[in-house]
């Protein structure tokens, strides 16, 4: 298993895309710490770097570590949006935030306006 905050790219097999980028996000049980936040930021950076290294220009990112992994949705979204915005200052990739729940959609919608 890969360490938290790293990413690995594999074939997409039968999925309708070229590759899948896997990452291990932090699990938050109890109080959210700065270490959790840094680990989550590293997850997004590692995924974006893996995409760049493999000439992938379009990436869909999910809400890493939220849900059963306990990372607070609002904090996770703030980290995701900030990290992606910083990355896009130097790269011309397309990044899509793929959310499952309406609550996540509303958080990202607010942050991206």
Secondary structure in CASP SS format (residue, H / E / C, confidence):
PFRMAT SS
TARGET T0000
AUTHOR 0000-0000-0000
METHOD secondary structure of the structure
MODEL  1
X C 1.00
X C 1.00
X C 1.00
X C 1.00
X C 1.00
X C 1.00
X E 1.00
X E 1.00
X E 1.00
X E 1.00
X E 1.00
X C 1.00
X C 1.00
X C 1.00
X C 1.00
X C 1.00
X C 1.00
X C 1.00
X E 1.00
X E 1.00
X E 1.00
X E 1.00
X E 1.00
X C 1.00
X C 1.00
X C 1.00
X C 1.00
X C 1.00
X C 1.00
X C 1.00
X C 1.00
X C 1.00
X C 1.00
X H 1.00
X H 1.00
X H 1.00
X H 1.00
X H 1.00
X H 1.00
X H 1.00
X H 1.00
X H 1.00
X H 1.00
X H 1.00
X H 1.00
X H 1.00
X H 1.00
X H 1.00
X H 1.00
X H 1.00
X H 1.00
X H 1.00
X H 1.00
X C 1.00
X C 1.00
X C 1.00
X C 1.00
X E 1.00
X E 1.00
X E 1.00
X E 1.00
X C 1.00
X C 1.00
X C 1.00
X C 1.00
X C 1.00
X H 1.00
X H 1.00
X H 1.00
X C 1.00
X C 1.00
X C 1.00
X H 1.00
X H 1.00
X H 1.00
X H 1.00
X H 1.00
X H 1.00
X H 1.00
X H 1.00
X H 1.00
X H 1.00
X H 1.00
X H 1.00
X H 1.00
X H 1.00
X H 1.00
X H 1.00
X C 1.00
X C 1.00
X C 1.00
X C 1.00
X C 1.00
X E 1.00
X E 1.00
X E 1.00
X E 1.00
X C 1.00
X C 1.00
X C 1.00
X C 1.00
X H 1.00
X H 1.00
X H 1.00
X H 1.00
X H 1.00
X H 1.00
X H 1.00
X H 1.00
X H 1.00
X H 1.00
X H 1.00
X C 1.00
END
